[in-house]
């Protein structure tokens, strides 16, 4: 069997993610988005960050809500919660650009 055929028979190699960025819309949550991101983080032993982009300047309860949501994940998934304001697409893109090791899990949103 030639080298190309051997490589093809093993199947595709999975990427190794260290960090997962899960953007959530707290106004219109997508069922299962955080759970799926948590399962991916668990599978790759990756850290996870949740991000909510607020249309208003201050939503003091938003970060607390994200932290509570993180608490519902598997105990071996570590994560952090962040809230920023501005354009959701720009904020998510800017946050993801902070590291080349992010895997972005966009949640469906009304934005």
Backbone as CSV, one residue per row, in Angstrom:
resi,resn,N_x,N_y,N_z,CA_x,CA_y,CA_z,C_x,C_y,C_z
1,UNK,0.856,-1.179,0.000,0.000,0.000,0.000,0.899,1.237,0.000
2,UNK,0.616,2.181,-0.899,1.472,3.364,-0.962,1.193,4.310,0.220
3,UNK,2.069,5.286,0.395,1.997,6.200,1.535,0.704,6.999,1.565
4,UNK,0.245,7.490,0.398,-0.999,8.261,0.361,-2.189,7.406,0.761
5,UNK,-2.214,6.184,0.294,-3.323,5.300,0.633,-3.307,4.978,2.131
6,UNK,-2.133,4.778,2.717,-2.035,4.524,4.163,-2.566,5.711,4.948
7,UNK,-2.188,6.903,4.555,-2.658,8.110,5.248,-4.174,8.240,5.143
8,UNK,-4.725,7.952,3.975,-6.168,8.047,3.770,-6.906,7.002,4.594
9,UNK,-6.317,5.837,4.773,-6.995,4.778,5.516,-7.078,5.084,7.012
10,UNK,-6.195,5.920,7.517,-6.236,6.295,8.939,-7.327,7.315,9.212
11,UNK,-7.788,7.978,8.194,-8.809,9.003,8.372,-8.173,10.352,8.643
12,UNK,-9.002,11.377,8.722,-8.463,12.719,8.935,-7.927,12.881,10.355
13,UNK,-6.880,13.657,10.465,-6.341,13.952,11.784,-7.160,15.068,12.405
14,UNK,-7.501,14.912,13.675,-8.268,15.932,14.369,-7.336,17.043,14.848
15,UNK,-7.795,18.280,14.794,-6.968,19.368,15.332,-6.913,19.257,16.853
16,UNK,-5.882,19.807,17.433,-5.744,19.816,18.891,-6.047,21.229,19.384
17,UNK,-7.191,21.406,19.983,-7.582,22.722,20.478,-7.208,22.863,21.945
18,UNK,-6.670,24.009,22.301,-6.349,24.293,23.702,-7.406,25.164,24.351
19,UNK,-8.076,25.987,23.541,-9.060,26.921,24.073,-10.268,26.964,23.141
20,UNK,-11.448,27.065,23.739,-12.696,27.149,22.992,-13.374,28.465,23.370
21,UNK,-13.753,29.236,22.383,-14.485,30.487,22.596,-15.931,30.247,22.193
22,UNK,-16.843,30.393,23.143,-18.264,30.167,22.885,-18.999,31.488,23.097
23,UNK,-19.421,32.097,22.006,-20.170,33.357,22.080,-21.647,33.031,22.260
24,UNK,-22.249,33.651,23.251,-23.650,33.388,23.576,-24.466,34.667,23.522
25,UNK,-25.713,34.537,23.147,-26.655,35.648,23.167,-27.596,35.399,24.337
26,UNK,-27.426,36.129,25.424,-28.241,35.915,26.607,-29.688,36.342,26.398
27,UNK,-29.920,37.236,25.447,-31.286,37.681,25.172,-32.089,36.592,24.466
28,UNK,-31.443,35.827,23.603,-32.095,34.738,22.878,-31.157,33.531,22.854
29,UNK,-31.071,32.815,23.977,-30.125,31.699,24.057,-30.437,30.591,23.049
30,UNK,-29.400,29.964,22.574,-29.527,28.830,21.677,-29.373,27.563,22.511
31,UNK,-30.440,26.768,22.613,-30.349,25.553,23.430,-29.214,24.651,22.950
32,UNK,-28.411,24.207,23.881,-27.361,23.258,23.557,-26.028,23.842,23.132
33,UNK,-25.963,25.142,22.834,-24.699,25.724,22.351,-23.595,25.598,23.395
34,UNK,-23.891,25.969,24.631,-22.879,25.902,25.679,-22.518,24.453,25.990
35,UNK,-23.513,23.578,26.013,-23.246,22.167,26.272,-22.350,21.544,25.216
36,UNK,-22.603,21.880,23.950,-21.765,21.366,22.862,-20.336,21.892,22.988
37,UNK,-20.200,23.182,23.254,-18.857,23.757,23.437,-18.157,23.083,24.611
38,UNK,-18.909,22.802,25.675,-18.335,22.125,26.838,-17.862,20.716,26.514
39,UNK,-18.641,19.996,25.711,-18.228,18.649,25.312,-16.962,18.680,24.463
40,UNK,-16.869,19.661,23.579,-15.662,19.796,22.758,-14.465,20.145,23.642
41,UNK,-14.674,21.057,24.588,-13.593,21.416,25.517,-13.157,20.196,26.325
42,UNK,-14.118,19.402,26.766,-13.801,18.200,27.531,-13.020,17.203,26.671
43,UNK,-13.457,16.993,25.441,-12.802,16.037,24.542,-11.333,16.386,24.292
44,UNK,-11.051,17.686,24.169,-9.691,18.129,23.872,-8.937,18.614,25.106
45,UNK,-9.542,18.468,26.294,-8.948,18.984,27.530,-8.570,20.453,27.351
46,UNK,-9.499,21.208,26.771,-9.270,22.615,26.448,-9.950,23.520,27.477
47,UNK,-9.410,24.710,27.651,-10.077,25.733,28.447,-11.179,26.339,27.602
48,UNK,-12.228,26.820,28.263,-13.328,27.415,27.530,-13.621,28.810,28.049
49,UNK,-13.927,29.696,27.131,-14.327,31.050,27.490,-15.689,31.319,26.889
50,UNK,-16.595,31.815,27.716,-17.881,32.259,27.195,-17.809,33.768,27.025
51,UNK,-18.477,34.254,26.003,-18.455,35.678,25.688,-19.859,36.124,25.354
52,UNK,-20.283,37.193,25.987,-21.560,37.825,25.657,-21.264,39.252,25.251
53,UNK,-21.789,39.658,24.112,-21.609,41.021,23.632,-22.919,41.760,23.899
54,UNK,-22.845,42.690,24.826,-24.021,43.438,25.257,-24.251,44.649,24.355
55,UNK,-25.495,44.874,23.952,-25.773,46.077,23.173,-25.716,47.336,24.039
56,UNK,-25.888,47.183,25.348,-25.817,48.313,26.277,-24.415,48.372,26.880
57,UNK,-24.077,49.524,27.451,-22.745,49.671,28.041,-22.535,48.804,29.275
58,UNK,-23.556,48.655,30.092,-23.365,47.912,31.334,-24.542,46.980,31.584
59,UNK,-24.235,45.744,31.759,-25.214,44.744,32.166,-24.556,43.947,33.282
60,UNK,-24.620,44.469,34.508,-23.879,43.856,35.621,-24.250,42.398,35.874
61,UNK,-25.469,42.006,35.575,-25.877,40.626,35.841,-25.437,39.658,34.750
62,UNK,-25.015,40.154,33.607,-24.666,39.285,32.483,-23.482,38.372,32.800
63,UNK,-22.434,38.909,33.387,-21.272,38.071,33.697,-21.631,37.013,34.740
64,UNK,-22.446,37.391,35.714,-22.900,36.428,36.719,-23.716,35.311,36.065
65,UNK,-24.574,35.651,35.127,-25.359,34.639,34.399,-24.444,33.688,33.632
66,UNK,-23.431,34.234,32.974,-22.486,33.381,32.246,-21.745,32.448,33.196
67,UNK,-21.317,32.977,34.345,-20.599,32.147,35.315,-21.489,31.019,35.830
68,UNK,-22.755,31.321,36.067,-23.694,30.276,36.497,-23.847,29.213,35.413
69,UNK,-23.928,29.653,34.165,-24.058,28.709,33.057,-22.823,27.810,32.959
70,UNK,-21.643,28.387,33.161,-20.413,27.593,33.135,-20.432,26.539,34.238
71,UNK,-21.046,26.874,35.358,-21.126,25.952,36.486,-21.958,24.717,36.199
72,UNK,-22.742,24.733,35.131,-23.571,23.573,34.788,-22.820,22.555,33.935
73,UNK,-21.615,22.897,33.515,-20.840,21.984,32.652,-20.159,20.901,33.471
74,UNK,-19.566,19.950,32.778,-18.848,18.869,33.420,-17.782,19.466,34.344
75,UNK,-17.533,18.818,35.485,-16.585,19.378,36.458,-15.158,19.536,35.945
76,UNK,-14.757,18.764,34.951,-13.378,18.867,34.455,-13.222,19.894,33.336
77,UNK,-14.273,20.652,33.035,-14.181,21.725,32.041,-13.944,23.032,32.789
78,UNK,-12.802,23.662,32.517,-12.507,24.944,33.151,-12.864,26.058,32.182
79,UNK,-13.354,27.144,32.723,-13.770,28.216,31.831,-13.821,29.563,32.517
80,UNK,-14.022,30.574,31.702,-14.160,31.933,32.200,-15.282,32.621,31.442
81,UNK,-15.811,33.683,32.030,-16.933,34.411,31.441,-16.532,35.862,31.228
82,UNK,-16.874,36.384,30.062,-16.556,37.776,29.750,-17.738,38.444,29.081
83,UNK,-17.940,39.699,29.432,-18.991,40.509,28.828,-18.338,41.767,28.275
84,UNK,-18.632,42.074,27.029,-18.147,43.288,26.395,-19.335,43.951,25.710
85,UNK,-19.180,45.203,25.336,-20.261,45.874,24.611,-19.778,46.244,23.219
86,UNK,-20.734,46.399,22.314,-20.395,46.784,20.949,-21.051,45.893,19.925
87,UNK,-20.465,45.862,18.760,-20.954,45.043,17.661,-20.595,43.583,17.938
88,UNK,-21.587,42.671,17.973,-21.271,41.270,18.256,-20.237,40.667,17.308
89,UNK,-20.403,40.865,16.014,-19.463,40.261,15.058,-18.042,40.768,15.290
90,UNK,-17.908,42.057,15.498,-16.580,42.640,15.707,-15.971,42.172,17.032
91,UNK,-16.776,42.173,18.092,-16.267,41.778,19.405,-15.827,40.318,19.419
92,UNK,-16.605,39.437,18.794,-16.243,38.022,18.734,-14.967,37.845,17.913
93,UNK,-14.900,38.521,16.791,-13.723,38.448,15.938,-12.483,38.970,16.666
94,UNK,-12.629,40.095,17.352,-11.499,40.667,18.105,-11.037,39.717,19.202
95,UNK,-11.997,39.106,19.906,-11.637,38.192,20.995,-10.946,36.950,20.442
96,UNK,-11.453,36.429,19.344,-10.847,35.245,18.740,-9.449,35.550,18.210
97,UNK,-9.224,36.768,17.772,-7.925,37.146,17.219,-6.843,37.259,18.292
98,UNK,-7.223,37.248,19.564,-6.232,37.367,20.632,-5.343,36.136,20.732
99,UNK,-5.762,35.050,20.111,-4.963,33.834,20.142,-5.208,33.024,18.882
100,UNK,-4.178,32.432,18.362,-4.332,31.576,17.184,-4.849,30.200,17.569
101,UNK,-4.972,29.941,18.844,-5.392,28.627,19.309,-6.879,28.548,19.646
102,UNK,-7.648,29.579,19.351,-9.090,29.545,19.632,-9.793,28.682,18.618
103,UNK,-10.794,27.981,19.075,-11.778,27.372,18.190,-13.077,28.083,18.522
104,UNK,-13.639,28.784,17.573,-14.825,29.584,17.842,-16.089,28.780,17.604
105,UNK,-16.972,28.776,18.594,-18.249,28.086,18.510,-19.336,29.153,18.493
106,UNK,-19.679,29.703,17.338,-20.689,30.761,17.327,-22.068,30.204,17.621
107,UNK,-22.790,30.918,18.452,-24.171,30.530,18.743,-25.087,31.310,17.833
108,UNK,-26.194,30.727,17.493,-27.183,31.453,16.685,-27.660,32.657,17.479
109,UNK,-27.898,33.726,16.807,-28.229,34.970,17.479,-29.148,35.807,16.618
110,UNK,-29.868,36.682,17.285,-30.745,37.593,16.565,-30.015,38.860,16.149
111,UNK,-28.728,38.965,16.533,-27.958,40.191,16.209,-27.704,40.296,14.745
